[in-house]
Amino acid sequence: MSLCKEEIERYCRQLILPGFGIQGQERIRKASVLIVGAGGLGCPVGLYLAAAGIGRLGIVDYDTVEVSNLHRQVAHAEKRTGMTKVDSLADTLSSLNSGICIERHNLLISSGNALDLIASYQIIVDATDNVTTRYLLNDACVLLKKVLVSGAALRWDGQLTTLNYGIDGPCYRCLHPEPPASALLQSCDMNGVAGPVPGIIGCMQALEVLRLVALEKPNYSKRMVLFSGETGAMRVVSLRSRRPGCAICGENPTITQLIDYVQFCGASADDKGATLDLLTPEERIDVVEMDRLLEEKVPIHILDVRSREYTAVYPFQSTAACSSQATTVTAIPIDELEQKCSEIPLDCGPVICICRRGNDSQLAVQILKRHHITSRDLIGGIHEYSRTIDPTVPIF
């Protein structure tokens, strides 16, 4: 018997599962799994795979722990705010199971490093938050003949499927030959997520990995599970088989190496969001200058173009600097601004457009310019205002 006394005692509840046994645990101990993303999905995946005894776990992430992560990224902690997510998750998993090997990859996965990272692992778990990385991981897994367990969670909804499994299992490109328009790309950062949803999907991803390793019987190859936290419904839908004309896994593939996925998808692989640079210096104002105008009670009009969900949580007029009658504020979401420019009062002083990080506010300035309204955008947005001027303003 190859399992020692301590292993039998530790894993006995899964050892006695029908069809699992010693052989299943031996496969788990020999297995290697790479988890890409140490967030809402990656935390439960890591916790349950470590607990099950996966012999070698790799963790890939480039980000640090923020307090806004903690409602869903349950392997991190308040005292680890500012710590890299890779180290935070790895430390948690090591304390849970000291008998496994945990490898830390504190970096942003890219076309330049993906193949080297993935090559030595048996199964890859996509626990990321953006479509750009999904295409990258898919293509790398196809080229290296690796199975990819892919999950997603947004708002109240989650989904899971296993890609590139067996002879006829589809890859991500079989299902989505072209990426969605960049305007349709969504993330938890922008649209929110109910904390337990990535927890549920992440647990199911871990279970799928264990079935792949121990039983060689995935649940979700050529199938996708769809979960609604809003209704409590969970359903499984059938997916097509491998597409003969697929650009990477088809009969005559046209993609034979990794490409520029940021260009292909029209979006950054960094879910913090790229910083736009659309305006001239004259069309921009920094937070120090805007704060001076507020302190001196110079009449200005602030146009807040964040979504209603964000302004409902914290209206910018709640800031102490906006208490003066010289400062007026209008909130119009960026996707409604084109139709509602007439609602902006033009007799209340210069217009300054604000948003969360200073991207949508630049778009707002361009929209207003088309309607012959002069304005400036706040560089760095409310986040920069909080960091530099008023730390009582929440960053979210």
TIPA-189396 format. One record per residue (C-alpha): residue in one letter; x negated, y negated, z negated. Coordinates in steps of 0.02 Angstrom, whole numbers. Each point is the difference from the previous one (the first is absolute). Example, Ala and Ser with C-alpha at 12.3 -4.5 7.8 and 13.67 -1.06 7.14 Angstrom:
BEGIN
<sese=a px=-615 py=225 pz=-390> $
<sese=s px=-69 py=-172 pz=33> $
REM end
This chain:
BEGIN
<sese=m px=0 py=0 pz=0> $
<sese=s px=-77 py=-163 pz=56> $
<sese=l px=97 py=-118 pz=-115> $
<sese=c px=-74 py=-24 pz=-171> $
<sese=k px=99 py=6 pz=-163> $
<sese=e px=13 py=-190 pz=-10> $
<sese=e px=67 py=-12 pz=179> $
<sese=i px=131 py=135 pz=-30> $
<sese=e px=59 py=-88 pz=-157> $
<sese=r px=1 py=-171 pz=83> $
<sese=y px=90 py=48 pz=162> $
<sese=c px=105 py=145 pz=-64> $
<sese=r px=168 py=-82 pz=37> $
<sese=q px=-39 py=-12 pz=185> $
<sese=l px=-94 py=165 pz=5> $
<sese=i px=160 py=94 pz=-44> $
<sese=l px=99 py=-80 pz=141> $
<sese=p px=61 py=131 pz=126> $
<sese=g px=-122 py=8 pz=145> $
<sese=f px=-128 py=-113 pz=-86> $
<sese=g px=-105 py=104 pz=-118> $
<sese=i px=-189 py=8 pz=-18> $
<sese=q px=-26 py=-14 pz=188> $
<sese=g px=97 py=-162 pz=10> $
<sese=q px=-100 py=-76 pz=-142> $
<sese=e px=-163 py=55 pz=79> $
<sese=r px=50 py=-89 pz=160> $
<sese=i px=42 py=-156 pz=-99> $
<sese=r px=-168 py=5 pz=-88> $
<sese=k px=-92 py=14 pz=166> $
<sese=a px=104 py=-135 pz=86> $
<sese=s px=-54 py=-178 pz=41> $
<sese=v px=124 py=-142 pz=22> $
<sese=l px=-30 py=-181 pz=49> $
<sese=i px=127 py=-125 pz=-67> $
<sese=v px=-2 py=-161 pz=101> $
<sese=g px=79 py=-134 pz=-109> $
<sese=a px=-4 py=-9 pz=-190> $
<sese=g px=165 py=-92 pz=-21> $
<sese=g px=181 py=46 pz=-27> $
<sese=l px=-12 py=160 pz=103> $
<sese=g px=-181 py=43 pz=-35> $
<sese=c px=19 py=-5 pz=-189> $
<sese=p px=129 py=141 pz=-15> $
<sese=v px=-85 py=98 pz=139> $
<sese=g px=-165 py=-9 pz=-94> $
<sese=l px=77 py=38 pz=-169> $
<sese=y px=89 py=158 pz=56> $
<sese=l px=-140 py=66 pz=110> $
<sese=a px=-126 py=-26 pz=-138> $
<sese=a px=116 py=82 pz=-124> $
<sese=a px=23 py=148 pz=117> $
<sese=g px=-188 py=25 pz=11> $
<sese=i px=-44 py=-52 pz=178> $
<sese=g px=-187 py=29 pz=2> $
<sese=r px=-57 py=-159 pz=88> $
<sese=l px=100 py=-159 pz=11> $
<sese=g px=-57 py=-152 pz=98> $
<sese=i px=79 py=-171 pz=-28> $
<sese=v px=-11 py=-142 pz=126> $
<sese=d px=52 py=-179 pz=-38> $
<sese=y px=-74 py=-175 pz=13> $
<sese=d px=112 py=-93 pz=-121> $
<sese=t px=-1 py=-46 pz=-184> $
<sese=v px=135 py=25 pz=-131> $
<sese=e px=121 py=-145 pz=-22> $
<sese=v px=136 py=-16 pz=-130> $
<sese=s px=131 py=-1 pz=139> $
<sese=n px=-53 py=178 pz=44> $
<sese=l px=41 py=77 pz=-167> $
<sese=h px=187 py=26 pz=19> $
<sese=r px=-34 py=133 pz=131> $
<sese=q px=-186 py=44 pz=-4> $
<sese=v px=12 py=100 pz=-159> $
<sese=a px=-178 py=67 pz=-10> $
<sese=h px=-68 py=-176 pz=-30> $
<sese=a px=16 py=-103 pz=-159> $
<sese=e px=7 py=-178 pz=-65> $
<sese=k px=-178 py=9 pz=-68> $
<sese=r px=-61 py=48 pz=175> $
<sese=t px=62 py=-157 pz=86> $
<sese=g px=-140 py=-55 pz=118> $
<sese=m px=-77 py=173 pz=5> $
<sese=t px=-12 py=87 pz=168> $
<sese=k px=147 py=115 pz=29> $
<sese=v px=-116 py=140 pz=51> $
<sese=d px=-91 py=-5 pz=-167> $
<sese=s px=160 py=-24 pz=-99> $
<sese=l px=87 py=149 pz=81> $
<sese=a px=-157 py=107 pz=-6> $
<sese=d px=-23 py=-35 pz=-185> $
<sese=t px=181 py=48 pz=-34> $
<sese=l px=-16 py=162 pz=98> $
<sese=s px=-165 py=44 pz=-85> $
<sese=s px=80 py=-20 pz=-170> $
<sese=l px=145 py=110 pz=58> $
<sese=n px=-111 py=139 pz=70> $
<sese=s px=-187 py=-3 pz=-30> $
<sese=g px=-23 py=163 pz=94> $
<sese=i px=23 py=-70 pz=175> $
<sese=c px=-113 py=-104 pz=113> $
<sese=i px=60 py=-176 pz=36> $
<sese=e px=-85 py=-101 pz=136> $
<sese=r px=18 py=-189 pz=5> $
<sese=h px=5 py=-96 pz=165> $
<sese=n px=21 py=-183 pz=-45> $
<sese=l px=23 py=-70 pz=176> $
<sese=l px=125 py=-46 pz=135> $
<sese=i px=18 py=147 pz=118> $
<sese=s px=-32 py=-51 pz=181> $
<sese=s px=-43 py=66 pz=171> $
<sese=g px=-183 py=-12 pz=-48> $
<sese=n px=8 py=115 pz=-152> $
<sese=a px=160 py=104 pz=13> $
<sese=l px=-73 py=152 pz=88> $
<sese=d px=-146 py=15 pz=-121> $
<sese=l px=116 py=-19 pz=-150> $
<sese=i px=129 py=125 pz=59> $
<sese=a px=-114 py=133 pz=75> $
<sese=s px=-43 py=93 pz=-161> $
<sese=y px=177 py=10 pz=-70> $
<sese=q px=128 py=135 pz=33> $
<sese=i px=161 py=-102 pz=-13> $
<sese=i px=26 py=-189 pz=16> $
<sese=v px=136 py=-94 pz=-94> $
<sese=d px=61 py=-166 pz=72> $
<sese=a px=51 py=-103 pz=-151> $
<sese=t px=-27 py=-169 pz=81> $
<sese=d px=113 py=-149 pz=24> $
<sese=n px=-20 py=-48 pz=182> $
<sese=v px=29 py=66 pz=175> $
<sese=t px=-175 py=-45 pz=61> $
<sese=t px=-80 py=125 pz=-118> $
<sese=r px=133 py=130 pz=44> $
<sese=y px=-56 py=0 pz=182> $
<sese=l px=-182 py=3 pz=-51> $
<sese=l px=23 py=149 pz=-118> $
<sese=n px=107 py=91 pz=126> $
<sese=d px=-126 py=-16 pz=139> $
<sese=a px=-146 py=48 pz=-111> $
<sese=c px=94 py=154 pz=-63> $
<sese=v px=44 py=55 pz=177> $
<sese=l px=-179 py=-21 pz=59> $
<sese=l px=-65 py=99 pz=-150> $
<sese=k px=145 py=126 pz=-2> $
<sese=k px=55 py=-47 pz=-175> $
<sese=v px=175 py=10 pz=-74> $
<sese=l px=72 py=-168 pz=-54> $
<sese=v px=132 py=-14 pz=-136> $
<sese=s px=78 py=-171 pz=27> $
<sese=g px=114 py=-95 pz=-119> $
<sese=a px=78 py=-172 pz=-5> $
<sese=a px=104 py=-100 pz=-124> $
<sese=l px=84 py=-169 pz=22> $
<sese=r px=138 py=-87 pz=-96> $
<sese=w px=116 py=143 pz=-55> $
<sese=d px=-52 py=124 pz=135> $
<sese=g px=-135 py=129 pz=25> $
<sese=q px=-49 py=131 pz=127> $
<sese=l px=-123 py=143 pz=21> $
<sese=t px=-61 py=112 pz=141> $
<sese=t px=-147 py=114 pz=38> $
<sese=l px=-90 py=-38 pz=163> $
<sese=n px=-118 py=95 pz=114> $
<sese=y px=39 py=170 pz=-77> $
<sese=g px=-16 py=158 pz=102> $
<sese=i px=13 py=21 pz=187> $
<sese=d px=156 py=-104 pz=31> $
<sese=g px=11 py=-118 pz=-149> $
<sese=p px=14 py=-181 pz=60> $
<sese=c px=-121 py=-138 pz=-42> $
<sese=y px=52 py=-177 pz=-43> $
<sese=r px=-21 py=-57 pz=181> $
<sese=c px=117 py=138 pz=59> $
<sese=l px=135 py=-82 pz=-105> $
<sese=h px=-55 py=-181 pz=25> $
<sese=p px=-99 py=-21 pz=162> $
<sese=e px=-5 py=-189 pz=-22> $
<sese=p px=-10 py=-103 pz=-160> $
<sese=p px=146 py=-111 pz=-49> $
<sese=a px=-8 py=-185 pz=39> $
<sese=s px=-108 py=-89 pz=-128> $
<sese=a px=151 py=-102 pz=-55> $
<sese=l px=86 py=161 pz=-54> $
<sese=l px=-144 py=65 pz=-106> $
<sese=q px=47 py=11 pz=-183> $
<sese=s px=-89 py=34 pz=-163> $
<sese=c px=36 py=14 pz=-185> $
<sese=d px=-94 py=-163 pz=-23> $
<sese=m px=123 py=-95 pz=108> $
<sese=n px=161 py=98 pz=-22> $
<sese=g px=-11 py=77 pz=-172> $
<sese=v px=20 py=178 pz=-60> $
<sese=a px=91 py=87 pz=-142> $
<sese=g px=-139 py=77 pz=-105> $
<sese=p px=66 py=179 pz=-11> $
<sese=v px=19 py=14 pz=190> $
<sese=p px=-186 py=16 pz=40> $
<sese=g px=-11 py=110 pz=-155> $
<sese=i px=127 py=121 pz=72> $
<sese=i px=-78 py=2 pz=173> $
<sese=g px=-176 py=15 pz=-72> $
<sese=c px=53 py=150 pz=-105> $
<sese=m px=74 py=81 pz=155> $
<sese=q px=-161 py=-34 pz=95> $
<sese=a px=-97 py=88 pz=-138> $
<sese=l px=121 py=147 pz=6> $
<sese=e px=-20 py=11 pz=189> $
<sese=v px=-189 py=4 pz=-17> $
<sese=l px=12 py=139 pz=-129> $
<sese=r px=113 py=101 pz=114> $
<sese=l px=-120 py=-26 pz=145> $
<sese=v px=-149 py=56 pz=-104> $
<sese=a px=70 py=139 pz=-109> $
<sese=l px=137 py=72 pz=109> $
<sese=e px=-42 py=-64 pz=175> $
<sese=k px=185 py=-42 pz=16> $
<sese=p px=34 py=-186 pz=18> $
<sese=n px=178 py=-62 pz=-22> $
<sese=y px=-10 py=-148 pz=115> $
<sese=s px=-92 py=43 pz=160> $
<sese=k px=119 py=-50 pz=141> $
<sese=r px=116 py=-65 pz=-136> $
<sese=m px=15 py=-162 pz=-97> $
<sese=v px=78 py=-28 pz=-170> $
<sese=l px=92 py=-165 pz=-21> $
<sese=f px=39 py=-62 pz=-176> $
<sese=s px=114 py=-144 pz=-48> $
<sese=g px=-22 py=-67 pz=-176> $
<sese=e px=150 py=-112 pz=30> $
<sese=t px=122 py=144 pz=23> $
<sese=g px=-99 py=144 pz=-74> $
<sese=a px=17 py=96 pz=163> $
<sese=m px=-139 py=109 pz=69> $
<sese=r px=9 py=81 pz=169> $
<sese=v px=-118 py=93 pz=116> $
<sese=v px=3 py=-32 pz=188> $
<sese=s px=-82 py=101 pz=138> $
<sese=l px=-139 py=-78 pz=103> $
<sese=r px=-58 py=39 pz=174> $
<sese=s px=-146 py=118 pz=32> $
<sese=r px=-167 py=-58 pz=67> $
<sese=r px=29 py=-112 pz=152> $
<sese=p px=-91 py=64 pz=157> $
<sese=g px=-28 py=-179 pz=60> $
<sese=c px=-66 py=-64 pz=-167> $
<sese=a px=-149 py=-115 pz=24> $
<sese=i px=-107 py=90 pz=-128> $
<sese=c px=66 py=176 pz=-31> $
<sese=g px=85 py=33 pz=168> $
<sese=e px=-56 py=109 pz=144> $
<sese=n px=-102 py=-139 pz=80> $
<sese=p px=-47 py=-120 pz=-139> $
<sese=t px=-55 py=-175 pz=47> $
<sese=i px=-63 py=-42 pz=-174> $
<sese=t px=-158 py=98 pz=-38> $
<sese=q px=-77 py=-113 pz=-131> $
<sese=l px=59 py=-123 pz=-132> $
<sese=i px=53 py=-171 pz=66> $
<sese=d px=26 py=-175 pz=-68> $
<sese=y px=159 py=28 pz=-101> $
<sese=v px=19 py=-179 pz=-57> $
<sese=q px=10 py=-52 pz=182> $
<sese=f px=111 py=149 pz=46> $
<sese=c px=127 py=-35 pz=-138> $
<sese=g px=-16 py=-189 pz=-5> $
<sese=a px=-18 py=4 pz=-188> $
<sese=s px=-137 py=11 pz=-130> $
<sese=a px=-40 py=164 pz=-87> $
<sese=d px=-22 py=-105 pz=-158> $
<sese=d px=173 py=-7 pz=-78> $
<sese=k px=-49 py=-162 pz=-87> $
<sese=g px=32 py=-79 pz=169> $
<sese=a px=-118 py=-91 pz=115> $
<sese=t px=-25 py=-187 pz=-23> $
<sese=l px=65 py=-94 pz=151> $
<sese=d px=-90 py=-151 pz=72> $
<sese=l px=124 py=-84 pz=115> $
<sese=l px=-8 py=-185 pz=-42> $
<sese=t px=-118 py=-148 pz=12> $
<sese=p px=-76 py=-70 pz=-161> $
<sese=e px=117 py=-149 pz=15> $
<sese=e px=149 py=118 pz=-10> $
<sese=r px=-56 py=77 pz=-164> $
<sese=i px=-14 py=-56 pz=-181> $
<sese=d px=-93 py=87 pz=-142> $
<sese=v px=72 py=30 pz=-172> $
<sese=v px=-108 py=-132 pz=-83> $
<sese=e px=63 py=-137 pz=116> $
<sese=m px=181 py=56 pz=-19> $
<sese=d px=-18 py=3 pz=-188> $
<sese=r px=-67 py=-179 pz=5> $
<sese=l px=155 py=-54 pz=96> $
<sese=l px=112 py=87 pz=-125> $
<sese=e px=-91 py=-75 pz=-150> $
<sese=e px=7 py=-175 pz=74> $
<sese=k px=185 py=26 pz=37> $
<sese=v px=-24 py=-40 pz=183> $
<sese=p px=163 py=42 pz=92> $
<sese=i px=-20 py=166 pz=91> $
<sese=h px=119 py=133 pz=60> $
<sese=i px=-50 py=182 pz=-26> $
<sese=l px=71 py=129 pz=121> $
<sese=d px=-9 py=174 pz=-78> $
<sese=v px=9 py=131 pz=139> $
<sese=r px=-10 py=156 pz=-109> $
<sese=s px=142 py=126 pz=11> $
<sese=r px=153 py=-24 pz=-110> $
<sese=e px=-53 py=147 pz=-107> $
<sese=y px=-161 py=-90 pz=-46> $
<sese=t px=76 py=-171 pz=-30> $
<sese=a px=135 py=79 pz=-108> $
<sese=v px=-133 py=74 pz=-113> $
<sese=y px=-100 py=-161 pz=-13> $
<sese=p px=57 py=-162 pz=85> $
<sese=f px=-149 py=-115 pz=29> $
<sese=q px=98 py=-144 pz=-74> $
<sese=s px=-20 py=91 pz=-167> $
<sese=t px=-181 py=-57 pz=-7> $
<sese=a px=-37 py=-142 pz=-118> $
<sese=a px=-75 py=-104 pz=140> $
<sese=c px=167 py=-3 pz=92> $
<sese=s px=93 py=-80 pz=-146> $
<sese=s px=-19 py=-174 pz=72> $
<sese=q px=146 py=-72 pz=99> $
<sese=a px=-128 py=-49 pz=131> $
<sese=t px=-17 py=184 pz=48> $
<sese=t px=141 py=90 pz=91> $
<sese=v px=4 py=183 pz=51> $
<sese=t px=97 py=93 pz=134> $
<sese=a px=-6 py=190 pz=16> $
<sese=i px=27 py=71 pz=175> $
<sese=p px=-67 py=176 pz=40> $
<sese=i px=-124 py=-2 pz=143> $
<sese=d px=109 py=113 pz=108> $
<sese=e px=144 py=-125 pz=-13> $
<sese=l px=-100 py=-159 pz=21> $
<sese=e px=19 py=-17 pz=189> $
<sese=q px=189 py=-12 pz=-20> $
<sese=k px=0 py=-107 pz=-158> $
<sese=c px=-124 py=-139 pz=34> $
<sese=s px=141 py=-126 pz=-11> $
<sese=e px=19 py=40 pz=-186> $
<sese=i px=-170 py=-73 pz=-40> $
<sese=p px=17 py=-178 pz=-70> $
<sese=l px=-120 py=-115 pz=90> $
<sese=d px=22 py=-151 pz=-114> $
<sese=c px=-80 py=77 pz=-155> $
<sese=g px=-182 py=-18 pz=49> $
<sese=p px=-124 py=107 pz=97> $
<sese=v px=47 py=182 pz=21> $
<sese=i px=-117 py=132 pz=-73> $
<sese=c px=37 py=182 pz=44> $
<sese=i px=-39 py=132 pz=-130> $
<sese=c px=9 py=189 pz=-8> $
<sese=r px=-84 py=137 pz=-100> $
<sese=r px=-173 py=5 pz=79> $
<sese=g px=-4 py=-135 pz=132> $
<sese=n px=44 py=101 pz=154> $
<sese=d px=187 py=-26 pz=25> $
<sese=s px=-23 py=-184 pz=-44> $
<sese=q px=-112 py=-20 pz=153> $
<sese=l px=134 py=79 pz=108> $
<sese=a px=124 py=-121 pz=-79> $
<sese=v px=-106 py=-150 pz=51> $
<sese=q px=-1 py=63 pz=179> $
<sese=i px=189 py=24 pz=-1> $
<sese=l px=28 py=-174 pz=-69> $
<sese=k px=-117 py=-74 pz=129> $
<sese=r px=110 py=74 pz=138> $
<sese=h px=144 py=-95 pz=-80> $
<sese=h px=-102 py=-161 pz=-8> $
<sese=i px=-20 py=7 pz=-189> $
<sese=t px=-173 py=-40 pz=-66> $
<sese=s px=-57 py=107 pz=-147> $
<sese=r px=-151 py=81 pz=-81> $
<sese=d px=-25 py=171 pz=-76> $
<sese=l px=-71 py=38 pz=-172> $
<sese=i px=-164 py=95 pz=21> $
<sese=g px=5 py=164 pz=-96> $
<sese=g px=181 py=-24 pz=-49> $
<sese=i px=73 py=21 pz=-173> $
<sese=h px=-130 py=132 pz=-43> $
<sese=e px=-140 py=-126 pz=22> $
<sese=y px=100 py=-134 pz=-93> $
<sese=s px=16 py=118 pz=-148> $
<sese=r px=-183 py=51 pz=2> $
<sese=t px=-68 py=-177 pz=17> $
<sese=i px=129 py=-119 pz=-74> $
<sese=d px=135 py=77 pz=-108> $
<sese=p px=-28 py=176 pz=-70> $
<sese=t px=177 py=2 pz=-72> $
<sese=v px=66 py=24 pz=177> $
<sese=p px=20 py=190 pz=25> $
<sese=i px=-93 py=85 pz=142> $
<sese=f px=108 py=133 pz=81> $
REM end
